[in-house]
Amino acid sequence: SQLIGNTAYEFLWYDLRSTESQLLIPVILRSQKGFTFTFGKFSSLSLESFTAIMKVSASYISVLLAVY
């Protein structure tokens, strides 16, 4: 998420027309907020945490399928 904002900021926006360069503002602002998954109204996960959990889960499933 932060990488998207940095890339949009480093884009050559000053070479664009003003209407086109203004379209980058919401992208930069939205990338500054963290993206979270909320489940059960009692916990939330960041996108990075969710990705890590899914990778570990896929690894466990692969091991279980290889063993059985």
C-alpha positions in Angstrom: 0.0 0.0 0.0 2.8 2.4 0.9 4.7 1.5 -2.2 1.7 2.5 -4.4 1.6 5.9 -2.7 5.3 6.4 -3.2 5.1 5.4 -6.8 2.2 7.8 -7.5 4.1 10.6 -5.8 7.3 10.0 -7.8 5.3 9.9 -11.0 6.0 12.8 -13.3 2.6 14.4 -12.4 3.8 17.9 -13.3 4.0 16.9 -16.9 0.3 16.0 -17.0 -2.7 18.2 -17.4 -4.1 19.5 -14.2 -7.2 17.3 -14.4 -5.1 14.2 -14.8 -2.6 15.1 -12.0 -5.6 15.7 -9.6 -6.5 12.1 -10.1 -3.4 11.0 -8.3 -4.3 12.8 -5.1 -6.9 10.2 -3.9 -4.5 7.4 -4.8 -1.8 9.0 -2.6 -4.2 9.8 0.2 -5.7 6.3 0.2 -2.3 4.6 0.3 -1.4 6.4 3.5 -4.2 4.6 5.4 -3.5 1.0 6.3 -5.7 -1.7 4.7 -7.2 -4.0 7.3 -9.5 -7.0 7.3 -12.0 -7.0 10.1 -13.7 -10.2 11.2 -16.2 -10.7 13.9 -16.1 -7.1 15.1 -13.4 -8.1 17.6 -10.2 -8.3 15.6 -8.6 -6.9 12.5 -5.6 -7.9 10.4 -3.4 -5.8 8.2 -3.0 -6.9 4.6 0.6 -8.0 5.3 -0.5 -10.2 8.3 -3.3 -11.7 6.3 -0.9 -12.5 3.5 1.5 -14.2 5.9 -1.2 -16.3 7.5 -2.5 -17.4 4.1 1.1 -18.4 3.0 1.6 -20.4 6.2 -1.8 -22.1 5.8 -1.0 -23.1 2.2 2.3 -24.5 3.3 0.6 -26.6 6.0 -1.9 -27.9 3.5 0.9 -28.8 1.1 2.7 -30.8 3.8 -0.5 -32.6 4.9 -1.4 -33.5 1.3 2.1 -34.8 0.8 2.1 -37.0 3.9 -1.4 -38.5 3.5 
